Amino acid sequence: IPRPPNAFMVFRSWLWNQDNLKSVERDNRNVSRIAGRIWNDLSDEQRAPFRKMADEAKMRHAQLYPDYKYTP
């Protein structure tokens, strides 16, 4: 069972789906580096929608997998 995405992962997925990034970079390692730099420059207000989406994903995950417990 996959873990629910955190706010950064939601942001990274959103960023990847923007056509301008897909045309520039294809290496996932570099995409993550770029996303990390952009994420660190965002204000709390700019991060808020991604946090909200991550919270919603976490709630959906909890409903789908009520007995889920993360074990690394």
PyMOL Python script that loads the backbone (N, CA, C, O; Angstrom):
from pymol import cmd

cmd.read_pdbstr("""\
ATOM      1  N   ILE A   1       0.860  -1.182   0.000  1.00  0.00           N
ATOM      2  CA  ILE A   1       0.000   0.000   0.000  1.00  0.00           C
ATOM      3  C   ILE A   1       0.903   1.241   0.000  1.00  0.00           C
ATOM      4  O   ILE A   1       1.746   1.386   0.885  1.00  0.00           O
ATOM      5  N   PRO A   2       0.737   2.123  -0.969  1.00  0.00           N
ATOM      6  CA  PRO A   2       1.578   3.323  -1.008  1.00  0.00           C
ATOM      7  C   PRO A   2       1.182   4.321   0.078  1.00  0.00           C
ATOM      8  O   PRO A   2       0.019   4.402   0.475  1.00  0.00           O
ATOM      9  N   ARG A   3       2.148   5.061   0.539  1.00  0.00           N
ATOM     10  CA  ARG A   3       1.886   6.109   1.529  1.00  0.00           C
ATOM     11  C   ARG A   3       1.160   7.273   0.857  1.00  0.00           C
ATOM     12  O   ARG A   3       1.325   7.488  -0.343  1.00  0.00           O
ATOM     13  N   PRO A   4       0.363   8.022   1.610  1.00  0.00           N
ATOM     14  CA  PRO A   4      -0.264   9.208   1.020  1.00  0.00           C
ATOM     15  C   PRO A   4       0.808  10.274   0.775  1.00  0.00           C
ATOM     16  O   PRO A   4       1.780  10.357   1.525  1.00  0.00           O
ATOM     17  N   PRO A   5       0.639  11.078  -0.259  1.00  0.00           N
ATOM     18  CA  PRO A   5       1.665  12.091  -0.551  1.00  0.00           C
ATOM     19  C   PRO A   5       1.645  13.238   0.455  1.00  0.00           C
ATOM     20  O   PRO A   5       0.586  13.636   0.942  1.00  0.00           O
ATOM     21  N   ASN A   6       2.820  13.757   0.753  1.00  0.00           N
ATOM     22  CA  ASN A   6       2.886  14.951   1.590  1.00  0.00           C
ATOM     23  C   ASN A   6       2.756  16.189   0.696  1.00  0.00           C
ATOM     24  O   ASN A   6       2.655  16.066  -0.525  1.00  0.00           O
ATOM     25  N   ALA A   7       2.758  17.358   1.295  1.00  0.00           N
ATOM     26  CA  ALA A   7       2.528  18.591   0.536  1.00  0.00           C
ATOM     27  C   ALA A   7       3.586  18.790  -0.546  1.00  0.00           C
ATOM     28  O   ALA A   7       3.261  19.227  -1.650  1.00  0.00           O
ATOM     29  N   PHE A   8       4.834  18.479  -0.249  1.00  0.00           N
ATOM     30  CA  PHE A   8       5.877  18.644  -1.254  1.00  0.00           C
ATOM     31  C   PHE A   8       5.658  17.706  -2.437  1.00  0.00           C
ATOM     32  O   PHE A   8       5.842  18.110  -3.585  1.00  0.00           O
ATOM     33  N   MET A   9       5.270  16.470  -2.175  1.00  0.00           N
ATOM     34  CA  MET A   9       5.055  15.522  -3.265  1.00  0.00           C
ATOM     35  C   MET A   9       3.863  15.938  -4.128  1.00  0.00           C
ATOM     36  O   MET A   9       3.877  15.745  -5.344  1.00  0.00           O
ATOM     37  N   VAL A  10       2.841  16.504  -3.504  1.00  0.00           N
ATOM     38  CA  VAL A  10       1.708  17.022  -4.278  1.00  0.00           C
ATOM     39  C   VAL A  10       2.198  18.167  -5.163  1.00  0.00           C
ATOM     40  O   VAL A  10       1.838  18.250  -6.338  1.00  0.00           O
ATOM     41  N   PHE A  11       3.015  19.044  -4.595  1.00  0.00           N
ATOM     42  CA  PHE A  11       3.568  20.166  -5.353  1.00  0.00           C
ATOM     43  C   PHE A  11       4.439  19.663  -6.505  1.00  0.00           C
ATOM     44  O   PHE A  11       4.337  20.160  -7.627  1.00  0.00           O
ATOM     45  N   ARG A  12       5.292  18.683  -6.230  1.00  0.00           N
ATOM     46  CA  ARG A  12       6.179  18.155  -7.262  1.00  0.00           C
ATOM     47  C   ARG A  12       5.371  17.552  -8.405  1.00  0.00           C
ATOM     48  O   ARG A  12       5.709  17.755  -9.571  1.00  0.00           O
ATOM     49  N   SER A  13       4.316  16.817  -8.090  1.00  0.00           N
ATOM     50  CA  SER A  13       3.455  16.245  -9.131  1.00  0.00           C
ATOM     51  C   SER A  13       2.788  17.343  -9.945  1.00  0.00           C
ATOM     52  O   SER A  13       2.708  17.261 -11.171  1.00  0.00           O
ATOM     53  N   TRP A  14       2.316  18.363  -9.259  1.00  0.00           N
ATOM     54  CA  TRP A  14       1.695  19.497  -9.948  1.00  0.00           C
ATOM     55  C   TRP A  14       2.705  20.176 -10.868  1.00  0.00           C
ATOM     56  O   TRP A  14       2.398  20.499 -12.016  1.00  0.00           O
ATOM     57  N   LEU A  15       3.908  20.387 -10.349  1.00  0.00           N
ATOM     58  CA  LEU A  15       4.950  21.045 -11.128  1.00  0.00           C
ATOM     59  C   LEU A  15       5.310  20.212 -12.357  1.00  0.00           C
ATOM     60  O   LEU A  15       5.495  20.762 -13.442  1.00  0.00           O
ATOM     61  N   TRP A  16       5.409  18.909 -12.198  1.00  0.00           N
ATOM     62  CA  TRP A  16       5.753  18.032 -13.314  1.00  0.00           C
ATOM     63  C   TRP A  16       4.688  18.092 -14.398  1.00  0.00           C
ATOM     64  O   TRP A  16       5.007  17.998 -15.583  1.00  0.00           O
ATOM     65  N   ASN A  17       3.440  18.245 -14.010  1.00  0.00           N
ATOM     66  CA  ASN A  17       2.352  18.283 -14.983  1.00  0.00           C
ATOM     67  C   ASN A  17       2.267  19.610 -15.728  1.00  0.00           C
ATOM     68  O   ASN A  17       1.481  19.742 -16.667  1.00  0.00           O
ATOM     69  N   GLN A  18       3.060  20.584 -15.323  1.00  0.00           N
ATOM     70  CA  GLN A  18       3.136  21.830 -16.072  1.00  0.00           C
ATOM     71  C   GLN A  18       3.994  21.569 -17.312  1.00  0.00           C
ATOM     72  O   GLN A  18       5.103  21.045 -17.206  1.00  0.00           O
ATOM     73  N   ASP A  19       3.490  21.928 -18.456  1.00  0.00           N
ATOM     74  CA  ASP A  19       4.182  21.619 -19.705  1.00  0.00           C
ATOM     75  C   ASP A  19       5.575  22.230 -19.799  1.00  0.00           C
ATOM     76  O   ASP A  19       6.455  21.661 -20.445  1.00  0.00           O
ATOM     77  N   ASN A  20       5.788  23.376 -19.165  1.00  0.00           N
ATOM     78  CA  ASN A  20       7.087  24.035 -19.299  1.00  0.00           C
ATOM     79  C   ASN A  20       8.218  23.222 -18.652  1.00  0.00           C
ATOM     80  O   ASN A  20       9.348  23.277 -19.139  1.00  0.00           O
ATOM     81  N   LEU A  21       7.960  22.486 -17.597  1.00  0.00           N
ATOM     82  CA  LEU A  21       9.018  21.689 -16.958  1.00  0.00           C
ATOM     83  C   LEU A  21       9.269  20.397 -17.746  1.00  0.00           C
ATOM     84  O   LEU A  21      10.417  19.971 -17.877  1.00  0.00           O
ATOM     85  N   LYS A  22       8.234  19.784 -18.259  1.00  0.00           N
ATOM     86  CA  LYS A  22       8.408  18.542 -19.023  1.00  0.00           C
ATOM     87  C   LYS A  22       9.278  18.756 -20.254  1.00  0.00           C
ATOM     88  O   LYS A  22      10.030  17.871 -20.661  1.00  0.00           O
ATOM     89  N   SER A  23       9.164  19.931 -20.833  1.00  0.00           N
ATOM     90  CA  SER A  23       9.942  20.192 -22.044  1.00  0.00           C
ATOM     91  C   SER A  23      11.401  20.521 -21.736  1.00  0.00           C
ATOM     92  O   SER A  23      12.253  20.450 -22.622  1.00  0.00           O
ATOM     93  N   VAL A  24      11.693  20.880 -20.487  1.00  0.00           N
ATOM     94  CA  VAL A  24      13.053  21.280 -20.114  1.00  0.00           C
ATOM     95  C   VAL A  24      13.847  20.121 -19.514  1.00  0.00           C
ATOM     96  O   VAL A  24      15.026  19.948 -19.821  1.00  0.00           O
ATOM     97  N   GLU A  25      13.201  19.330 -18.661  1.00  0.00           N
ATOM     98  CA  GLU A  25      13.942  18.319 -17.899  1.00  0.00           C
ATOM     99  C   GLU A  25      13.179  17.000 -17.875  1.00  0.00           C
ATOM    100  O   GLU A  25      11.971  16.980 -17.638  1.00  0.00           O
ATOM    101  N   ARG A  26      13.883  15.902 -18.119  1.00  0.00           N
ATOM    102  CA  ARG A  26      13.264  14.577 -18.096  1.00  0.00           C
ATOM    103  C   ARG A  26      13.800  13.701 -16.955  1.00  0.00           C
ATOM    104  O   ARG A  26      13.160  12.715 -16.588  1.00  0.00           O
ATOM    105  N   ASP A  27      14.951  14.043 -16.397  1.00  0.00           N
ATOM    106  CA  ASP A  27      15.567  13.252 -15.329  1.00  0.00           C
ATOM    107  C   ASP A  27      14.858  13.552 -14.005  1.00  0.00           C
ATOM    108  O   ASP A  27      14.862  14.690 -13.535  1.00  0.00           O
ATOM    109  N   ASN A  28      14.249  12.519 -13.410  1.00  0.00           N
ATOM    110  CA  ASN A  28      13.486  12.713 -12.181  1.00  0.00           C
ATOM    111  C   ASN A  28      14.317  13.260 -11.039  1.00  0.00           C
ATOM    112  O   ASN A  28      13.798  13.991 -10.195  1.00  0.00           O
ATOM    113  N   ARG A  29      15.586  12.924 -10.994  1.00  0.00           N
ATOM    114  CA  ARG A  29      16.443  13.456  -9.930  1.00  0.00           C
ATOM    115  C   ARG A  29      16.543  14.968 -10.039  1.00  0.00           C
ATOM    116  O   ARG A  29      16.460  15.678  -9.037  1.00  0.00           O
ATOM    117  N   ASN A  30      16.721  15.455 -11.259  1.00  0.00           N
ATOM    118  CA  ASN A  30      16.821  16.899 -11.458  1.00  0.00           C
ATOM    119  C   ASN A  30      15.475  17.587 -11.274  1.00  0.00           C
ATOM    120  O   ASN A  30      15.413  18.714 -10.783  1.00  0.00           O
ATOM    121  N   VAL A  31      14.408  16.918 -11.664  1.00  0.00           N
ATOM    122  CA  VAL A  31      13.070  17.484 -11.442  1.00  0.00           C
ATOM    123  C   VAL A  31      12.852  17.688  -9.946  1.00  0.00           C
ATOM    124  O   VAL A  31      12.336  18.725  -9.529  1.00  0.00           O
ATOM    125  N   SER A  32      13.239  16.711  -9.142  1.00  0.00           N
ATOM    126  CA  SER A  32      13.083  16.838  -7.691  1.00  0.00           C
ATOM    127  C   SER A  32      13.947  17.960  -7.133  1.00  0.00           C
ATOM    128  O   SER A  32      13.518  18.676  -6.228  1.00  0.00           O
ATOM    129  N   ARG A  33      15.144  18.120  -7.652  1.00  0.00           N
ATOM    130  CA  ARG A  33      16.013  19.210  -7.196  1.00  0.00           C
ATOM    131  C   ARG A  33      15.400  20.568  -7.532  1.00  0.00           C
ATOM    132  O   ARG A  33      15.382  21.479  -6.705  1.00  0.00           O
ATOM    133  N   ILE A  34      14.900  20.683  -8.755  1.00  0.00           N
ATOM    134  CA  ILE A  34      14.263  21.933  -9.180  1.00  0.00           C
ATOM    135  C   ILE A  34      13.039  22.210  -8.311  1.00  0.00           C
ATOM    136  O   ILE A  34      12.843  23.327  -7.833  1.00  0.00           O
ATOM    137  N   ALA A  35      12.223  21.183  -8.113  1.00  0.00           N
ATOM    138  CA  ALA A  35      11.019  21.338  -7.297  1.00  0.00           C
ATOM    139  C   ALA A  35      11.385  21.747  -5.873  1.00  0.00           C
ATOM    140  O   ALA A  35      10.709  22.585  -5.277  1.00  0.00           O
ATOM    141  N   GLY A  36      12.443  21.163  -5.327  1.00  0.00           N
ATOM    142  CA  GLY A  36      12.873  21.507  -3.969  1.00  0.00           C
ATOM    143  C   GLY A  36      13.294  22.961  -3.852  1.00  0.00           C
ATOM    144  O   GLY A  36      12.968  23.631  -2.872  1.00  0.00           O
ATOM    145  N   ARG A  37      14.012  23.442  -4.840  1.00  0.00           N
ATOM    146  CA  ARG A  37      14.431  24.852  -4.814  1.00  0.00           C
ATOM    147  C   ARG A  37      13.227  25.786  -4.886  1.00  0.00           C
ATOM    148  O   ARG A  37      13.143  26.775  -4.157  1.00  0.00           O
ATOM    149  N   ILE A  38      12.300  25.453  -5.779  1.00  0.00           N
ATOM    150  CA  ILE A  38      11.106  26.292  -5.919  1.00  0.00           C
ATOM    151  C   ILE A  38      10.275  26.231  -4.644  1.00  0.00           C
ATOM    152  O   ILE A  38       9.796  27.258  -4.163  1.00  0.00           O
ATOM    153  N   TRP A  39      10.101  25.025  -4.092  1.00  0.00           N
ATOM    154  CA  TRP A  39       9.314  24.835  -2.866  1.00  0.00           C
ATOM    155  C   TRP A  39       9.893  25.662  -1.718  1.00  0.00           C
ATOM    156  O   TRP A  39       9.147  26.290  -0.967  1.00  0.00           O
ATOM    157  N   ASN A  40      11.204  25.664  -1.581  1.00  0.00           N
ATOM    158  CA  ASN A  40      11.834  26.414  -0.502  1.00  0.00           C
ATOM    159  C   ASN A  40      11.646  27.920  -0.657  1.00  0.00           C
ATOM    160  O   ASN A  40      11.678  28.655   0.330  1.00  0.00           O
ATOM    161  N   ASP A  41      11.453  28.377  -1.880  1.00  0.00           N
ATOM    162  CA  ASP A  41      11.239  29.810  -2.118  1.00  0.00           C
ATOM    163  C   ASP A  41       9.783  30.234  -1.972  1.00  0.00           C
ATOM    164  O   ASP A  41       9.492  31.430  -1.949  1.00  0.00           O
ATOM    165  N   LEU A  42       8.861  29.274  -1.871  1.00  0.00           N
ATOM    166  CA  LEU A  42       7.444  29.621  -1.741  1.00  0.00           C
ATOM    167  C   LEU A  42       7.131  30.123  -0.336  1.00  0.00           C
ATOM    168  O   LEU A  42       7.729  29.681   0.645  1.00  0.00           O
ATOM    169  N   SER A  43       6.195  31.042  -0.259  1.00  0.00           N
ATOM    170  CA  SER A  43       5.725  31.518   1.048  1.00  0.00           C
ATOM    171  C   SER A  43       4.725  30.509   1.607  1.00  0.00           C
ATOM    172  O   SER A  43       4.278  29.608   0.896  1.00  0.00           O
ATOM    173  N   ASP A  44       4.379  30.664   2.877  1.00  0.00           N
ATOM    174  CA  ASP A  44       3.387  29.781   3.486  1.00  0.00           C
ATOM    175  C   ASP A  44       2.044  29.879   2.766  1.00  0.00           C
ATOM    176  O   ASP A  44       1.332  28.884   2.626  1.00  0.00           O
ATOM    177  N   GLU A  45       1.706  31.077   2.315  1.00  0.00           N
ATOM    178  CA  GLU A  45       0.439  31.263   1.603  1.00  0.00           C
ATOM    179  C   GLU A  45       0.457  30.510   0.270  1.00  0.00           C
ATOM    180  O   GLU A  45      -0.559  29.950  -0.140  1.00  0.00           O
ATOM    181  N   GLN A  46       1.599  30.496  -0.399  1.00  0.00           N
ATOM    182  CA  GLN A  46       1.704  29.787  -1.668  1.00  0.00           C
ATOM    183  C   GLN A  46       1.724  28.271  -1.471  1.00  0.00           C
ATOM    184  O   GLN A  46       1.306  27.525  -2.356  1.00  0.00           O
ATOM    185  N   ARG A  47       2.206  27.818  -0.318  1.00  0.00           N
ATOM    186  CA  ARG A  47       2.248  26.384  -0.020  1.00  0.00           C
ATOM    187  C   ARG A  47       0.904  25.860   0.470  1.00  0.00           C
ATOM    188  O   ARG A  47       0.644  24.659   0.394  1.00  0.00           O
ATOM    189  N   ALA A  48       0.058  26.738   0.967  1.00  0.00           N
ATOM    190  CA  ALA A  48      -1.209  26.333   1.595  1.00  0.00           C
ATOM    191  C   ALA A  48      -2.081  25.440   0.712  1.00  0.00           C
ATOM    192  O   ALA A  48      -2.596  24.440   1.212  1.00  0.00           O
ATOM    193  N   PRO A  49      -2.274  25.747  -0.577  1.00  0.00           N
ATOM    194  CA  PRO A  49      -3.132  24.863  -1.386  1.00  0.00           C
ATOM    195  C   PRO A  49      -2.589  23.438  -1.499  1.00  0.00           C
ATOM    196  O   PRO A  49      -3.359  22.479  -1.551  1.00  0.00           O
ATOM    197  N   PHE A  50      -1.274  23.306  -1.536  1.00  0.00           N
ATOM    198  CA  PHE A  50      -0.668  21.976  -1.642  1.00  0.00           C
ATOM    199  C   PHE A  50      -0.790  21.230  -0.315  1.00  0.00           C
ATOM    200  O   PHE A  50      -0.960  20.011  -0.300  1.00  0.00           O
ATOM    201  N   ARG A  51      -0.703  21.955   0.791  1.00  0.00           N
ATOM    202  CA  ARG A  51      -0.918  21.326   2.099  1.00  0.00           C
ATOM    203  C   ARG A  51      -2.356  20.841   2.225  1.00  0.00           C
ATOM    204  O   ARG A  51      -2.618  19.765   2.764  1.00  0.00           O
ATOM    205  N   LYS A  52      -3.287  21.654   1.719  1.00  0.00           N
ATOM    206  CA  LYS A  52      -4.699  21.265   1.768  1.00  0.00           C
ATOM    207  C   LYS A  52      -4.932  20.012   0.930  1.00  0.00           C
ATOM    208  O   LYS A  52      -5.627  19.097   1.371  1.00  0.00           O
ATOM    209  N   MET A  53      -4.358  19.958  -0.276  1.00  0.00           N
ATOM    210  CA  MET A  53      -4.510  18.776  -1.126  1.00  0.00           C
ATOM    211  C   MET A  53      -3.891  17.544  -0.471  1.00  0.00           C
ATOM    212  O   MET A  53      -4.431  16.443  -0.582  1.00  0.00           O
ATOM    213  N   ALA A  54      -2.755  17.728   0.212  1.00  0.00           N
ATOM    214  CA  ALA A  54      -2.104  16.606   0.895  1.00  0.00           C
ATOM    215  C   ALA A  54      -2.971  16.122   2.055  1.00  0.00           C
ATOM    216  O   ALA A  54      -3.083  14.918   2.284  1.00  0.00           O
ATOM    217  N   ASP A  55      -3.582  17.047   2.785  1.00  0.00           N
ATOM    218  CA  ASP A  55      -4.476  16.657   3.884  1.00  0.00           C
ATOM    219  C   ASP A  55      -5.678  15.881   3.352  1.00  0.00           C
ATOM    220  O   ASP A  55      -6.108  14.899   3.956  1.00  0.00           O
ATOM    221  N   GLU A  56      -6.214  16.328   2.220  1.00  0.00           N
ATOM    222  CA  GLU A  56      -7.349  15.622   1.618  1.00  0.00           C
ATOM    223  C   GLU A  56      -6.933  14.225   1.160  1.00  0.00           C
ATOM    224  O   GLU A  56      -7.679  13.262   1.337  1.00  0.00           O
ATOM    225  N   ALA A  57      -5.755  14.119   0.578  1.00  0.00           N
ATOM    226  CA  ALA A  57      -5.251  12.815   0.145  1.00  0.00           C
ATOM    227  C   ALA A  57      -5.032  11.897   1.343  1.00  0.00           C
ATOM    228  O   ALA A  57      -5.287  10.695   1.267  1.00  0.00           O
ATOM    229  N   LYS A  58      -4.560  12.468   2.445  1.00  0.00           N
ATOM    230  CA  LYS A  58      -4.342  11.687   3.655  1.00  0.00           C
ATOM    231  C   LYS A  58      -5.670  11.161   4.208  1.00  0.00           C
ATOM    232  O   LYS A  58      -5.752  10.025   4.674  1.00  0.00           O
ATOM    233  N   MET A  59      -6.709  12.007   4.150  1.00  0.00           N
ATOM    234  CA  MET A  59      -8.026  11.579   4.631  1.00  0.00           C
ATOM    235  C   MET A  59      -8.603  10.475   3.735  1.00  0.00           C
ATOM    236  O   MET A  59      -9.167   9.502   4.237  1.00  0.00           O
ATOM    237  N   ARG A  60      -8.463  10.624   2.411  1.00  0.00           N
ATOM    238  CA  ARG A  60      -8.936   9.593   1.486  1.00  0.00           C
ATOM    239  C   ARG A  60      -8.187   8.277   1.722  1.00  0.00           C
ATOM    240  O   ARG A  60      -8.778   7.198   1.702  1.00  0.00           O
ATOM    241  N   HIS A  61      -6.888   8.392   1.942  1.00  0.00           N
ATOM    242  CA  HIS A  61      -6.060   7.211   2.200  1.00  0.00           C
ATOM    243  C   HIS A  61      -6.527   6.513   3.472  1.00  0.00           C
ATOM    244  O   HIS A  61      -6.608   5.286   3.513  1.00  0.00           O
ATOM    245  N   ALA A  62      -6.833   7.289   4.507  1.00  0.00           N
ATOM    246  CA  ALA A  62      -7.290   6.712   5.775  1.00  0.00           C
ATOM    247  C   ALA A  62      -8.636   6.011   5.606  1.00  0.00           C
ATOM    248  O   ALA A  62      -8.896   5.004   6.263  1.00  0.00           O
ATOM    249  N   GLN A  63      -9.484   6.533   4.737  1.00  0.00           N
ATOM    250  CA  GLN A  63     -10.767   5.890   4.483  1.00  0.00           C
ATOM    251  C   GLN A  63     -10.591   4.601   3.683  1.00  0.00           C
ATOM    252  O   GLN A  63     -11.265   3.605   3.948  1.00  0.00           O
ATOM    253  N   LEU A  64      -9.691   4.620   2.711  1.00  0.00           N
ATOM    254  CA  LEU A  64      -9.460   3.434   1.890  1.00  0.00           C
ATOM    255  C   LEU A  64      -8.729   2.332   2.651  1.00  0.00           C
ATOM    256  O   LEU A  64      -8.995   1.146   2.455  1.00  0.00           O
ATOM    257  N   TYR A  65      -7.817   2.734   3.511  1.00  0.00           N
ATOM    258  CA  TYR A  65      -6.980   1.770   4.243  1.00  0.00           C
ATOM    259  C   TYR A  65      -7.031   2.099   5.735  1.00  0.00           C
ATOM    260  O   TYR A  65      -6.063   2.626   6.283  1.00  0.00           O
ATOM    261  N   PRO A  66      -8.150   1.793   6.397  1.00  0.00           N
ATOM    262  CA  PRO A  66      -8.302   2.203   7.804  1.00  0.00           C
ATOM    263  C   PRO A  66      -7.291   1.556   8.754  1.00  0.00           C
ATOM    264  O   PRO A  66      -6.982   2.122   9.802  1.00  0.00           O
ATOM    265  N   ASP A  67      -6.784   0.399   8.405  1.00  0.00           N
ATOM    266  CA  ASP A  67      -5.819  -0.272   9.289  1.00  0.00           C
ATOM    267  C   ASP A  67      -4.373  -0.028   8.876  1.00  0.00           C
ATOM    268  O   ASP A  67      -3.461  -0.666   9.403  1.00  0.00           O
ATOM    269  N   TYR A  68      -4.160   0.881   7.948  1.00  0.00           N
ATOM    270  CA  TYR A  68      -2.800   1.146   7.456  1.00  0.00           C
ATOM    271  C   TYR A  68      -1.933   1.749   8.545  1.00  0.00           C
ATOM    272  O   TYR A  68      -2.345   2.666   9.255  1.00  0.00           O
ATOM    273  N   LYS A  69      -0.726   1.217   8.661  1.00  0.00           N
ATOM    274  CA  LYS A  69       0.259   1.779   9.572  1.00  0.00           C
ATOM    275  C   LYS A  69       1.593   1.752   8.830  1.00  0.00           C
ATOM    276  O   LYS A  69       2.020   0.706   8.341  1.00  0.00           O
ATOM    277  N   TYR A  70       2.236   2.895   8.751  1.00  0.00           N
ATOM    278  CA  TYR A  70       3.498   2.972   8.045  1.00  0.00           C
ATOM    279  C   TYR A  70       4.570   2.198   8.793  1.00  0.00           C
ATOM    280  O   TYR A  70       4.813   2.436   9.976  1.00  0.00           O
ATOM    281  N   THR A  71       5.197   1.287   8.103  1.00  0.00           N
ATOM    282  CA  THR A  71       6.317   0.539   8.682  1.00  0.00           C
ATOM    283  C   THR A  71       7.445   0.517   7.662  1.00  0.00           C
ATOM    284  O   THR A  71       7.367  -0.187   6.655  1.00  0.00           O
ATOM    285  N   PRO A  72       8.483   1.281   7.922  1.00  0.00           N
ATOM    286  CA  PRO A  72       9.597   1.353   6.958  1.00  0.00           C
ATOM    287  C   PRO A  72      10.354   0.041   6.816  1.00  0.00           C
ATOM    288  O   PRO A  72      11.309  -0.040   6.044  1.00  0.00           O
TER     289      PRO A  72
END
""", "prot")
cmd.dss("prot")
cmd.show_as("cartoon", "prot")
cmd.util.cbc("prot")
cmd.orient("prot")
